[in-house]
């Protein structure tokens, strides 16, 4: 296999050159040479990544947006969890984070400068539905409208994730979060609302990021929000 025949360093070189549209034949031949050291014959080794391969970057809303109390955003389970003493090693929170909410135009220019053509971001459910259900918050969705327009104006294809662990805190308080079917119903309503309004520009939408982790770490081990330890004891 290709990965068995290329070191990580050479693979990184190939990836970097491909992102710049350069030939990677020389990088591959540094590591795979059928005429030296009895190496395997160089059959079918690609000289570059496919022409339609998308190079991009990825973030999550809670990790970068900040502005947790602006434009009607409600609290998420991570807002509460991060403020509980002892839950976060360095006692940091994402109240400001990278301030992406205010600096998204600068961030889009950084993505563009990297040469990336795709950006996967998540939509903060409590920014759109502060209570998790009920009336949507138009100002919350406006932020993502602005972000999408900025991405597309700079030739960057948006990939949206609907849920990257920032459950609205009211759903945790009222229903027990993902332990209840009511939360699943609320998520379906939220997803339908967002898709109806953003799918004119977002062609690729993910539902839930790393479902196994939010279940195990959030409701089993208790190391992530909401911090419940529900694993059966021996």
N, C-alpha and C positions, 0 to 999 in steps of 0.2 A: 504493500500500500504506500501511497505518496507520503503519509505522515511518518511511516517507518523509515523512509529514505531521506527525509529532510529534517534537519534540526529545527528547533523553535526559532533560532535566530535567522536561519535561511528562509523559513516560512514567513517570518515577519518582514524580511526584505522583499519577498515576492509580493506580499500583501501591500506593502507601501508603494512599490513600483507600480503595481496594478492600479492602485488608487490614483496615481498620477498619469495613467495611460501609457506607461513605458513597458517595453518588453522585459520579461522576467527570465528569458532563456539563460542569460549568463548567470543569474542568481541560482537557478536550479542546477545548472551544470557544475557549479562550484562544489555541490554536495553529491550529485549523482553523475558519475562518469563511468560509463561502461568499459572504458579502456584502462582504468586505474584501480589498483588494489583489489582486483577481482570482483568489482562491484557488479550488481545485476544490470542487465541491458536496459538502456533508457528507452522503454517502449511506452508510448501513449502519455508521456509526461506533458501536461499542459504548459504552454508558454505564457499564459496569462489567465486571469479569471474571466468568466463569460462576459460578453459585452453588456448584457443586461443586469449584471450583478450590481446591487445597490450598496454603496458604502454610506454608513450613517452613524449617528450618535443617538444616545438614549438617556432619558432622565425619568424621574417620577415627581409628581406635583409637590408632595410634602417635603421632599429633599431639597427642592430648589426655589419654590415660589416665594416663601415668606408671606408677608401681608395677611396674616391669619385672621385679623380682625377688620379687614377692609372690604368695602363694597358689598357688605351683607353676608360675607362668608361665615358659616357656622363652625363650631368646633368638631374636630375629628377625634377618633380614639387615640391617634398618635399625639395629638395636642395634649390630651390629658396624661397619657402614658409617659411622655417625655418630661413632664413636670413633676412626676413622682420621684422623690429623692431615692437615689440608689438604682434606678432603672437604667440610666444612661451613664456609662463609665466616666465620661468627662463632664457630665452635667449640662451638656449642650442641648439646645432645643432648635426647632426649625421655625421659630417665630419670625426670623429675618432670612435665615439660610443664605442663598445666593442673591436674594432680592430680585429674582427673575420676574416677578410680577411687575416691577417698575423698570427693569432693565432688559426686557425681552428683545428689544430691537438690537441692543448691543450683543446679546447672546446669539441672535440669528446671524449677525455679521461674523462672529467667531466660528460658527458652524460653517458658514460659507467660505471663510478663509482657510479652513481645514480641507476644503475640496469635497466635503460630504454632500451627498445628494438626497439624503433622507434623514428624517428626525422622528424618533419615537418618543412621545411624551405622554403623560397621563393627565386626565381631566379630574380635578378634585370634586368628588361628589358633593361634599359640604359647601363648596363654592356655588354650585348650581342649585342644590336643594339643601338649604341650611338645616332643616329639620329631618332630612332624609326622605321625607314624603311631603305631600301637600303642595303649596304654591311654589313654583320655581323662582329663582332669583335672577332676573334679567341681566343685572350688572355682572353676575358671576359668569354667565355665558358670553357676555360681551368681551371679556378678557380673551377667551379662546377664539372668538371671531377675529380679534385684532392679531393674535398670534398666527392664526392660519393665513390671514392675508399677507402678513409680513414674510412668512416662510415661502409662500407661493410666488411672491414678488421677487424673491431672491433665488428662485429655481430649486427650492428644497421641497421634496415630497413629504407631506405629513403622515405619520402613522400614530393613531391615537389609541391609548389604553383607557378603558372605562373605569377600571378599579385597580389601583396600586396600593391597597391596604389602608387607605384613609377613610374608613367607614364613618359616616356622621355619628357623633356621639349620642344624639337622641335615640338612634336605632339600637344602640348597645344598651342604653338605659331602659328603654321601653320593652324591648323584645329579647334582650340577651344576644344581640348581634346575629351572627351567622348560625346560631343554634336554632333560630326560628325561621319558619317558612315565610313569615311576614317580611323579614329582611329580603328574602329572595324576590318576593313580589315587589317590594319597593325598588330593588335593583332593576327589575324588568321595566318598571315605569320610568325610572331615571334613564336607562339605556335607550328606550324608545324616544324619549324627549330629546336627548342629545343627538341621536342618529338622524332624527327628522330635520334637525336644524343645522347639522354640520356635514352631513354626507354629500352635500353638493360639492364640497372641496376635499373631504377626507374619503379616500377610496378604500383604505385599509384600516379596520378597527378591531382591536383585541378586546376581549371581555375582561378576564381576570388575570392578573399577573401572578405567576407562581402560586397557584391555588394550594398546592401541598404545603408550602411554607406558612401561609397565613392560617391554615388549619392546625398544623402541628405546633408552630412556634407561638401562635396567638391563643389557641384554645387547648393545647396539649402541654407543652413544656412551659408556657407562660413567659417566654423570653422576649416576645414581641407583643405589641398592642393587640388586644386589650389586656394581655397579661394574665390570662386564666390558665390554671393547671388542672385540666380535667382528665388527664391520662389515668387509666385504671391502675390501681395499686395492687402489687402482688401480695 
